Amino acid sequence: MEADYFIGVAQQSLWVLALAAAPILIPVLVVGVLLGMVQAATSINEQTLSFVPKLIITAVCLAIFGSSILVLLTDFTRDLFAQIPNLVR
């Protein structure tokens, strides 16, 4: 029974990790692909041209989604800590 619980916790933690990372990674990935296409079309190989916009998008996404990501992580941690007395017998 406890092995099933820990497998469930592992699955839930991976799902929470995906939900926490997606609002930041997806926009940065889209911007990176678009900038890569522009750089390939114009033959501009400047590293800062791709780094600075991705950094700005990351900061904007953290400002927009940071509080909801924090709530998601704290709820998961609170639920995990609440289950500790049920495991200790």
N, C-alpha and C positions, 0 to 999 in steps of 0.2 A: 504494500500500500504506500509506503513512504517513497519507494522508487518512482511510482507513478506520480506522486506529488511533485517530486523534484524534476521529473521530465516535463510536467505541466508548467512549473515555474520557469524552466529553461525556455520553453516555447513562448510563454508569455513575455519573458524578458527580451527575446529576440523580436517579438512583435512590437513591444514598447520602444525598443531601439530603432526599428524601422520607422515607426510613427514620429519619433523625435528627430530623426535625421532627415527624413524626406522633405519637410518644408524648407530646409536649407540647401540640401544637395541637388534637388531637382532644378530650381531656378539657376543655380550656379552652373550646373551641367548644360542647361540650355544656352546660357550666355557664353560659356566656353566653346560650345560647338559653333554658335553663330560667329563669334570672334575668330575662331579657327578657320571658318570658311572665308571670312573677309580677309584674313591674313594670307590664306592660300591664293585667293583671287588677286590680291594686290602685291604679292611677294614681299610683304613687310614682315620681317622676322624680329621685331622688337618684343622682348619679353615683358616689359612693363605695360605694353599695350594690352596684353591679355590678363596680366595680374591685377592691375588696378581696378578695372570694372568688376572682376570677380570678387575682389575684396569689398568693393562698395555694395554689391548685391548681397554678399554674406552679411554685412553690417545691417543693411535694410531688412533682410529676412529675420535676423536675430531681434531687431527692434520690433518687428511686427509679430513674429511667432514665438518670441522668447518666453513670454509669460505663459502661454498655453503649453509649451514644451516643459517648462518648470512645473506646472500643475500636473501634467501627465506623469512626470518622473516622481514627484512627491506622493501622488496617489498610489503609484505602484509600490514605492518604498513603504508607505504606511500600511498598505495591504499585506505586504510581505512580512513586516514586523508584527502585524496583528496575528499572523498565522504561527508565530514561533511558540506560543504556549500550547497550541494543539499538537505540535510535534514533540515537545518534551513531555515525557510521561514518567 
